[in-house]
């Protein structure tokens, strides 16, 4: 889990979601959750293992987190700030 702020100072948490079932291929995915609203999932950003997902999330830069956030909120139909 990573906490960060978007361009407008709103706080977000980037965390992992997990798809249930026996198929482990792409089981873990990225979820962006604001402190004060509904989360947005990026189900096309996937990992096969929790270890790989944790490592990837832990090494994402602030720029990458904000880029993923724009993608997630754009897909959810929300307005997002531009860089």
Protein Blocks (a to p, Z undefined) as FASTA:
>chain_A
ZZdddfkopacdddddddedjblghkbccddddfkbccdddfkbccfbfklmmmmmmmpc
fklmmmmmmmmmmmnopacddZZ
